Amino acid sequence: MKVPLIAYTGNNCFRIYRNGKCENVRFPFLPYFYSTEPLEIEECLIKREKKTFLSTNQEGWVYKHSFDTMEEYWNAMRDYLQSVIYSESFMHSTLIDAPDFFYDYALEKPLKILAIDIEVKTNGSSTFPKPETHQIYSIGVKAYEGLWNEVYSNVFECYHGKEIDMLNTFMKFYRAFDPDVVMGYNIKRFDIPFIVKRLEKCGISSAYLQRNTQNPVDLSPLQQSMFRQNKTVYDTKIRLYGRVVCDVYVLVQRDNKLRKLRDYKLQTIADWFGFPAKTLDRGIVANLEKFVESGHEDQLNDYVLHDCELTKLVANVYFPGKIYLAEIIGCPLDLVINDYPTFVPSLIHARPLRKLNYIADKKNADRYAMMTYEGAYVGLNKAGLYKPVYHVDFSSMYPSIIRTFNLSPETTWLEGVEPMGNELEFVNRENDWLVKIPDNKYGGNVVIGIRKTIGILPEQLTYMYNKRLEFKNKYRETRDEKDNSLQNIYKLILNVSYGYNGSSYARWGNLPVAIATTGIGRFLVKKVCSWLGSGLIEADTDGCYVSNPVDVKDLTIRLNDWIKGFGFTNSCMELDFDKHDGGYFYKAKNYVILDKGKLAWTGNSFISRRQPRLAQKALEKLVLCKLNGDDAKKVISELYDFKKYTIHDYTQNCRLWHDVDDYKQENALARRLALQAQKHFGEDISIRTQFSYVVTRDRREPYKLSDLVSVDQINYKYYEKELDKLIDRVGFSKYESLEKWMQ
């Protein structure tokens, strides 16, 4: 690998991990920040420099304050924060100002990778297992040297022994293998915190999970992130010092191609990629103690190791590409796996802008009073079932718009807002263009100025696009997976740039780039829709679904000619065309596509993780029945046979987000379930505990923890109505009376 494993910022040096060892390496330059006036700071080197402010595109004088150590830097930052106009973390400053620095510290030995999966001793309780009350039953491990030479495979278990003995044996192996990368599925939220807390419970130091064994593993970043409701939380800062923690679940979450799956369970993802997946019934997982007592230890061991293997197979879709990405941008591997999603696009923007002597003096949120703008175009033309269905979509739509219309942080600015118009309008001036974009969020035409001088972002994206084509063509010839990974990495870099410009926290991005990219894209999709005629089914973000074949080559020529008419002579917009087996369109942005036997779901009408399991299963059966043209009578009849379901088919999940006493509404479902758990199990219920519950016929307390209920207490009427909704949503009707099932 051409770069190191990890680098940490010390006081005056980087602590770089590679080849199983830590090296202290002096900083390539002194830590610094900029202000508009010289500050009275002792032991500080001050230099006056002329820079171009990215916020105004105007030149001005600034003062660079440099420090011998990070301690002096942070002390000055604390005392003069209000005067600082530009600073970065020193790691990011190094990657921007000295982009080749880390190439001198390559990891020369093969990566040592450890995939782990744990199973917890469950006993049928409706509450999600917690390390305070549940012991680890088994730890499955698969060890690899390089990608993916397996050197060890085992299950450490305590089915009939003591947990402390199992943990000691596991830790002895772990320290001997000394992994560079610890990998798992949801490992940051579950496996690592669980192992750490069980080690502490058994009096074993968790420090030995790290290469720096002076301190135990710090779980505080996980605790801080738990309460960010309604946001995607990646828990990127949970770390084992000196080792890369690769949570494959996080890599999956960040893959936009998988947004149309109904959940991110490992088995679901494995099935999508075509990997054979073994499953255990939910009832078994909820009571592994009973499963083991019934003599199924070998089956459980096989399941745990199989999950380790699945983790490796799914990781292989992403992990090699992460290595190549780290090598392309010249950063430690840990950063591309565990830093924030904006990390890569910030470098793509910052490096060329710094070469042009720009300074990112403000964040987007500080430059613009209003950060919201109208999103992509979505519209349903005609609902229903279509077999086959065709998809006309823009190839790399947003990167192509940026390249075509020269949108870049230093070439694009917000001119103002005019009264609302109906159409996208371009004004071609001598040195620039004005684009007037109707925007419902702004309540008028947003006027964006674009200089005609080629911007750094179109230039960067053109380079990335050509590199992607190079490796895409090589892969067609060689079928070498490295070429495939590289073309996917360049595609990733292309696609993340737009989103960065719309981020409130982006320093090197510029909001008008995002407004113009989305706004122009909205009207390009509308323009293509207007040419598709009666075959148009639905428009969604970057393409359209149609009921008949389309000549996309002709459409592409027509679209680019239209764009060139406004003076944009280098238009690179391109349309692609795909055929799918079928599609069912319910309402705008709520549809299901069938392709090669796999279902891709879009919209809350079809993707809801709050439904009971029987409803989730029913929806998939109904949609497949619809798309395959099968007779639905038998399927629907079987769905209403409630006696065939187990208690776990009726369960739904609910999470406790506050302390029980802090809920403003006494009847809040999570609070009621927590009180039930305290009453019946005597458990101390902590925030973020997940409960499994069912709906019963008990009028005083209809919602009950699932293990307090038998099947004959289920409120079948409630679940009947849930199925009725699904049947109506898919466009069926009930074929026979349900009386015999309700007796």
N, C-alpha and C positions, 0 to 999 in steps of 0.2 A: 504494500500500500504506500502511495507516494506522500502521505501526510501522517501525522501522529494520531494516536488513539484519542487522547484528551489533553487539554492544556488548561491549567488554572492560573488565574492572575494572582501573584504574590505581591509583596511590598515593593520590590524593585526587580523582580524577575518572574518569568513564567515557570510553573512546575509542569513539565511536559512528560506524559506517560507514553512510553513506547517500548516494545520488546520486553515487557514485563517489569520494567524499571522506571524510576522517576528521575528526571534530569532537571536541574535548575539552570535556566537560560536567561541571560540578561535581556531586558527590553530592547527592542530595536531603536527606540527613541524615548524621550521623556514624556510622562503623562501631561496632558495639557487641557485647557479650555480657553474660549474666546470671550471677550467682553468688548463693549464699545468705548470704554474708558480704562486707563491703567488703574489697577487696584493696589492699595497699599498693603502688600503682603510680604512678610519677611521670607528670606530664602526662596525666592521665586525669580525665575528668568522671564523678563517681559520683552516682547518684540512687537513692533508696530508693523502691520501688514495691510495691503490693499486687497479686498476681496469683493466678489459679486454676491449680493444677498439674494438667495433663491426666492425669498418672499416678495421681492420687488423687482428683481432683475436689474438693480442699480448697484453701481460700485460704491464702496465706502471704506473708511479706515477702521480697522479693528485691532485689538491687542491680544496677542497670544501669551498666556501665562503657563509656563512649564515648571515642573516640580521634579525633584530628585526621587521621590518615593510616592507610592500610592497613598500612604498615610497623610503626607503633606497635601496631596491633591484633594483627598476627601475632607480634610479639615478646612481647606480653603473653600471647597464647594459648599460645605455646611454654612460657613460664615458669609459667603458672598453669592448665594444661590440666585438672588433676585437680579444680580448684575450679569450673570452668565447668559450669553446668547447662543452658545453652541458647546456641547460636550457629548461624548459617546462613552459607553463602557470601554475600558482600555482594550479589551479583546476585539471589539468591533472597530476601534480606531486603528488597531494593528492590521486588521484584514482590509481596511479601506486604504490606509496610507502606505502599508508595506505588504502588498498582496502576495508576494513570493516568500515571505518570511518562513512559514511553516514547512515549505518543501525541503528545507535543510534538516528536518527532523522526522524523516519517514519511518514508518513501522516496517521493519524488514522481515520479521518472522511471521509465519502464518497466524491469523487470528484464532484465538482459542474461544470458542463459543459454547455456552451452556444454556440449553433450553430446559426450563423447569415448569412443572404444573403440580399444584397441590390439591389434595382432597381433604375436606374437613369432616370430622366426626359429627354427623347430624343424627337427630333422634326423632324427626317428625314434627319439630316445632315449626310454627307458622312464621317465626321471625328469622330474618337472614342471619346466618352464623356470624358470631363475633369472637375475636381472639380472646376477649376477657372471659368467655364462658365455654368456648368450643376448642377442643384440641385438634391438632393436625393429625390426620389419620395416615396419610401417605404423601411422599414427595417423589414424583417421577422426574428423572433427569436423562437427558441425552447430551453427550459431550462431543464436540466437533473440533477438528483442527483444519482451518481453512474452510472453504465453501464446497461441499459439506462432507468432509471425511469423518465419519462417525468412529470415535475411539472408545466410547463407553456408553452403556445404557443400563439403567437400574431403577428399581422402585425401593425407596427407603420407607418402611411401614412399621406401624405399631398396633396392628389389629388386635393382637393378643399380648402385647408387651407394654413397656413404659414409653411415653412420648419423649422423655428426657434422653433415654438411650438412643432412640431413633435420631433425634436432633444432633446429638454428639457424633453419631456415625456419619450423618449427612455432612456436618461441618468439617469433619476430618477429611472426607473426600473433596469437599469444596475447596479447602485451603490447599490441598495437594494439587488439584487440577489448576487452580489459580486462573479463572477465566478472565479474558479481556472484555467479553460481552456476555451479559446475563439477559436472556431473552425469555419472554413468555407472553401469554395472551391475557390482557388486563392485569398485567403483573404489577403495575404501579398502584393501582387502586385496591388490589386484593392480595396477590401472592406475597409480595415483598412486605407490606405492612403486617400481614398475618404472621409471616415467619419471624419478623423482628419482634413482635409483641409476644409470641409464644416462646422465643428464645429468652426474652427478659423474664417471662413468667417462670421459666425453668431455671433461672439463675445463670444463663449462658450469655456472654457478651455478644451483642450484635455487631460490634466493631469488626469482628473477623469476617464479616461479609464484604468488607472493604479492603483496599490495599493499604490505606492509612488506618492502622488499628488503634489509634490513640483515643478515638471517640466513637460512641455508638452511632448507629444510623439515625439521621435526623428526619423525622416524619412530619415536621411542622409545615412544610409546603403543602402536603396533602390536606392537613387540617384547614389551612387557610383557603384552599380552593373548593372545599366541600360545599360551601354555602352560596356559591355563585349560581343561583337558580336561573333557569331559562337561558343559559349560555353553554356553549360547548367548552368543556374544561379538559385540558390535556395533561395536567399534572406534570409538566415538563421538568420541574426542578427536584423531584424525588431522585436522589442519586446515591450510588454506592461509590465512595471516593476511590478513584483510580480505575474504575470499570465503567463501561458504557452499559446503561440500562436501556434495552430496546423493547418497548412495549408494542408488540405487533398490532394490538387493538387500536393504538393511537395511529399507526401507519394506515390501517384500514379506514379509520374515521376521516382521515384527510384525503382519501381517494374519492374524488367527485363521481367517478364511474359507478361507485357502489351506493350512491345516495338513493337509488331506486330499489334497493333491497328492503324487505320489511323489518329486518333487524340485523345487528352486527354480531350475532352469536358465532362462535368459531365454526360450528357445524354448518351454519348458513353460508358463511364466506367460503368454506372449503367446498361445499356443493356448487357454488357459483363458479369456482375455478376448476371444477371437475375432479377434485380430490376425494377419494372414498372416505366417508366419515362414519365412525361408530358413535352411537348415542346410547345413553342410559335413560330409561323412563324417568320423568320428573318425580314420580312418587318414590323411586329408588334413591335418587339423589337427595331427596328430602329426608331420607331415613337410611343412611349408609350403615349405621350400627346394626340394624335389623338385617340388611343385605349381607353383611359379613358374617353375622351369627348364623345365617342360613347356608354358610359354606361357599360363598362366592368370592373369596379373596382373590383367586387367580383372575376371575373376570374383571374385578375392579383394577387389579394391577395392569391388565391388558388395556383397559380403558384409559388409565392415566398415561401410560407410555404412548398410546395412540394419540392422545391430545398433544404430547410433546412433539410427535412426528408431524401432526397437522400444523402445529405452530411453525415448525421448520419449513414445511411446504408453502404455507402462506407467506412466511417471512422471505422466502426465496423470490417471491414476486416483487418485493420492495427493497430488501436489504442490499443486494449487490448494486442496485442503482444508487443507493445512499453512499456507498463507497465511491462510486464513480463521480457522484456529485461533489463529494468532499475533495476529490482529486482535481476536479475541474476548477473549483473556486479557491482551492488551496487552504482549506481550513481543517481543523481536527475533526475526526469522524463524529464525535459526540455532538458537535454543534448542529450538523445537518439532521441528526436523529432527534435531538432533544431541545433544540432552541425553538423559539416561537415561529409560527408559519411565515411571519414577515421578514425573517432573517435573510433568506436568499434574495428576495426582491430588493431589500434595502441595499445590499451590496451591489446588485446589478445597476441600481440608480446612482449610488454614492461614488463608486470608483471613477467613472468617467466625468462626473460633475466636479469632483475634487481636482481632476487633471485640468479642468477648465477654470480652476480657481474659484469655484462657488463655495459658499458657506451656507449650511442649512440652519438659518437663524431662528426658525419657528416651526412648530408642528402645524399640521393642517388645521387642527381645532383652534389654534391661536391666530391663524391667518383669516379664517372665514367664520362669519357669525352663524351661518346655516350649513350644516354638514349633510342634511338629507336631500335627496334628489330622486326623480322618478326612475323606477327600475325598468327591467326589460319588458318587451311587449308579449302579452299572453292573451289569447282569445280563442274561444271555441266557436267554430262556424257551424258544425252539425255534430250532434251526439250520435252514439250508436255503435254497432259492431261492424268491423270492416275486415275482410279476409280476401287477399292479403292487405297489408297497409304499407305505404311507402313513406320514407323520411327524407326530406330535402333539408339539409342543414349546412351552415357555413363552416368551412374548414378553419379551425383556430380563429373564430370570429373576432374576438376582442383584440388579440395581437395583430390580426390583419388590418383592423380599423386603425390601430395606433400607427402601423407602418404606412398605410395608405394616406392618412390625413395628417401625418407628421405631428402626432400628439406626444409631447414630451414635457417634463417639468419646467424646462427653461424656454420652451417655445410657445407655451400655452398659458393664457391668462383669462380671468373672468372680467369681461368688459362691462356687464351690467344685466339688467332685466327689463324687457320691453313688454307691452301688452301682448296677450296670448294670440298666436296665430294658429293655423291649421296644419301647415306643412313645414318640413325642414327647409331652411333657406341658407344659401351660401352667397357671400359677397366677396368677389375676387378683387383685391386691391394690389397696389404695386409691390409692397413688401410683405403682405400678410393676407390672410383670409379672415373674415368674420363668419361664424356659423351661428345661426339663430335656431334654437331648439325648443319647441313647445314642451313645457315641463309642468305637470299638474301640481307637483310639490311646491314649486316656486310660484305657481299661479300666473305664469307668463312665459314669454320666450327668454330663455337663458342665452345671453350673447357671449360666445367664447371667441377670443382672438387666437390666431395660430400664425406664428412666423413662418416664412418660407425657407429659412435656413434649416438644413437637415438637423433634427434633434438627436440627442444621445440615445434616447429610448428606441426610436425606430431603427437607428443604426445597430444598436445592441440586438434587438429582436430579429433583424434581418440576418445577422451573423448566426444567431441561435437557430433560426429557421433553416438556413443553408446547412448547418451542422446536422440538424435533425434529418434532413433529406439525405445527406451523405450516409449516415448510419442506417437509415431506413432502407436505402437501396442496397447497402452492403449486407444487411440482414436477409434480404430477399435472395441474395446470391449464396451467402455462406450458411444461413440458418444458425449462426453463432449467437447464443443468448446474450453475450456481452454486447454485441451490436444492437440487439433489441433493447437491452437495458439503457444503453446510451441514447438511442433515439427517443425513448420514453422520458429520460431525464431532460433532454433538450426541450421536449414538448412541455414538461412540467415547468421549466424556467420560462418558457413563452407565456404560459397561461397564468402564472402568479403575478405578473407585473401589473395588470389592470387593477386587481383588488387592492394592491398596496397603495396606489394613488388615491383610493377612496377612504383609506384608513384615517381616523381622527389623529392617530399618534404618529403618522408618517412624517418624518422630517425631510427626506429626500424625494418624496412624492409630491404631487400637486393635485388638489381636488378637481380643478377644471378638466384635467386629463380624464378622470373617471366620469365626470358629468358628460363630456363630449363623447367618450367611447360608448357609454350606455345609450345616450340619446341618439347618436347616429345609428347605432345598432338597431334601436327600436324602429327607426324609419326604414332602414334597409330591409328588415324582416317584413314590414308592412308593404314595401314596394314589391318584394318577391311574391307575397301573398296575393297582391292585386293581379299578378300575371298568371296565377295558378287556376283561376276560374272556378268552376263548380266542383272540382275535385278536392278543394281545400277542406280539411277536417278541423285542424287545430294548429295555431301558431303558439310556440312555446320557446321563449328566450332567444335561441340561436338557430331556429329552424322551424319547419312546418311538416305536419303529417298530411298526406294526401291519399286519395283512394284509387289513383291511377298512375301509371308510369309517367315520368317527366324527363325531358331532355335537359339535363343540368348543364351540359356544355353550352347549349344555346342560351340558357338562363344566365350563366356566368358571363358570357360575352355581352349580353344585353345589359347586365348590371354594371359591369365595368365601363361600358360606353356611357351609361347614364352618369356615373361618377366623374369620368373624364370631362364631361361637358361642363363641370364646375371649375375646371382648371387643375384637378388632381390627376396628373398624367401618369403617375406611377402606381395606379390602383392594383392591388394584389389580392382582391377579394375572390374567393373561390367557393363554389357550391359542390357538396357531395350528395350521393344518392344511395340509400339503403332500402332493401326490401325485407319486411318482417312477415312472419306467418300470419299474424293477426293483431288487432288492437280493439280494445273496448274503451270508448270515451264517454264518461259519465257527465262531467261538467268541466269548466275551464281549469286546466292544470290538475285534473284528476282523471287519470287513465291508466290502463294496464296494457303492456305490449308483450306478445308472445313471440319468442324467437328461439328456434331450435330446442323447443321443449322447456325453456326457462322463462319465468315471468319477471318483468321489470315494472315496478309499481311507482306511480307518481301521485302525490296529493294525500291530504289527511283523510279523505274518504276511504282510502285503501290502506294507508300506513298509519296505524294507531296502535301504540304499545300499551294502551289502557284496556283493550278488549280482553275478555276472558279467552282462554286457550281454545275452547270449542268454537268461538266466533272466528278466531284467526284461521283455524283449520277449515272451517266452513267456507270462508271467503275464498281461499285458494281453490277448493273443490268447485265452487260455483263458477269462478272465473275461468278455470280450465274447461269446465263443462260448456260454458258460453263460447269460448274461443275455439274449442274443438268441434262444436256443433253436436254435442252428445245430448241424448234425452235426459232432461233434468228431473223427471218425475221421481225416479228411483233415488237419485242423489238427495233431493229435497226430503223425501220420505224418511231416509235414513238419518238426516240431520236432526229431525224432530224426535228421534227415538232416544229420549233423555236417559232411559234406564241403562243404556250401554256405556255411558260416560262414567269415568271415575271422578272422585272429588277434585283431583288436580286439573281436570278439564274445565271445571267451573271457576277456577281461581283467577283472581286479578291481583295486581300488585299496587301497593301504595307506600310512599316513603315519608318518614317523619322529618320535617325540615326545621322544627323549633323544639325547644323544651316543652313538655306537656303543659306546664303552667303558663307558657307565653302565648298560647293560641288565643286570639281575640274571640273566636267563635267556639263555644263549648262543644258544638255538634260537628266540628271539623272531623272528617273521616279518619285522618291519621291519628288525631288525638284519641278518638274513641277506641281505635285498634290498640294503641299503646296502653291505654288503661286496661283493656282486656288482657293483654300480655302480662301486665304487672299483677293483675288479680289472679289469673289462673296459673302462671308459671313462676311468679315471684321474681321476675327478671328486672334488672335495672336497665331501662330502655334509654339508649343514647340517641342523640340527634343523628339523622341519616339512616336509622334502622329501616329496613324494608320489610313490610308485612305482606303475607299472602292471605287473601280473604275471599269469601263467597257471599252471595246474597241469599238470605234464608226467608222463610215464611214467618219468622218471629217479628211481630209488629213493633214490639218495644225496642228490639235491637236487630234490625234486619241484616246489618253488615257484621259478619263474624269471622274471626280467624279460622282458616280452613281446617286446622287440626282440632277444632272444637265442634266440628259439624260432621254429621253423617250424610250420606247421599239422600236419604229420605227426608231430610229437613230443607232441601234445596227449594228455592222459589222458582219453580219451572216456568211460571208465567213471565217472570222477568227475562229469563234466558230465551223464552219463545219470542218475546218482543225484539230482543237483540238480533235473533235470526231473521225475523220478519224484515227488519231494517236492511239487513245485508241482501236478502233475496230481492227486495224492491230496488236496491242500489244497483244490482247486477242486471236488472231488467227481467226478472222472472216473476211468477206469481205462485202462490201455494196451490198444489194440485189436489190435495185431499184433506179431509177433516183430521184434526189432531186429537179428537176425543179419545181414541183408543190409547194414545200415548199419555194422556193426562189422567187416566183412571188410577 
